[in-house]
Amino acid sequence: MRASRLVTLLLLLQNRGRMTAEQLAGELEVSVRTVYRDVQALAAAGIPLYGDAGHAGGYRLVDGYRTRLTGLTADEAQAAFLAALPGAAAELGLGEALAAAQLKLRAALPAELREHAGRIQERFLLDAPGWYGDADDTPHLAAVAAAVWARRAVVLRYRRWRAPEEIERRVEPYGLVLKAGRWYLVAAGPSGTRTYRVDQIVELRESDQQFVVSEGFDLATYWTGYLADFRARLHTGEALVRLTPEGARRLGVASGGEGWTEARVPIESVDHAHGEFLRLGADVEVLEPAELRDRIAATVRALAARYRR
């Protein structure tokens, strides 16, 4: 614990320059007295740091001193290599940069941590896209990413599902999100902050107009809210069903034991629920709504007639 804290203290001084004992204590979540002891321990170990007295004083490293310590634990080194998605980086035009960064990180790690990182890449692979469906064609992804990075506005010609099917809109690209193998652009436009599928961008025109992100905007917070709103709009109905234990397990419903379980479950629409419940076969019986029950019954009768031939 203390060894890790000493490394963190050293890296804080290396990256930020002069810091007071109070600032270091706040970053390390320890007392000022502990900081004093840690500084003395680093000095005793030969680290060239010194303290300046006075109101503007603090601790700092001797000019030009750099440590090759990364401060990474074995778990942190593993996570760094596990979190890298080479496919996503390549799509953003950063494939070579990612490979170079990993080489540099590996070279900076002590031998033991290099071995841990190597095991991660040998034994784990992150493949974001789902099984059923080809990868999206995103020819404008690199240009979108460049606009996000440079905080430059762009003009999109965008294809959507409702009329008019194609629209043109000037937007300010705030960020990109990779969800289940699909890229989404979060951008501010005439009607507020919206989410756009990058594979539905038909044309993109760059501009030299810079923009400033709205104060308080946080990409992760926005995306969490967007997903919650999407799910709320998705499941607008409800169905009453009877489920076998296997049906309850597959549907994620608490089972009442070995017999049938009656439950109310959210549904997106009658059309969507019709297909989803047919997947469960004899492990589900739809009781309500009547329209859904009748449609499933009609489908089952048609299937029975077909297979009696």
Secondary structure as UniProt FT lines:
FT   HELIX           2..16
FT   HELIX           21..28
FT   HELIX           32..44
FT   TURN            45..46
FT   STRAND          49..52
FT   TURN            55..56
FT   STRAND          58..61
FT   TURN            63..64
FT   HELIX           74..83
FT   HELIX           86..91
FT   TURN            92..93
FT   HELIX           95..108
FT   HELIX           111..123
FT   TURN            139..140
FT   HELIX           141..150
FT   STRAND          152..159
FT   STRAND          166..179
FT   TURN            180..181
FT   STRAND          182..189
FT   TURN            190..191
FT   STRAND          192..197
FT   HELIX           198..200
FT   STRAND          201..210
FT   TURN            215..216
FT   HELIX           219..234
FT   STRAND          237..243
FT   HELIX           245..251
FT   STRAND          261..267
FT   HELIX           270..278
FT   TURN            279..280
FT   HELIX           281..283
FT   STRAND          284..288
FT   HELIX           290..307
//
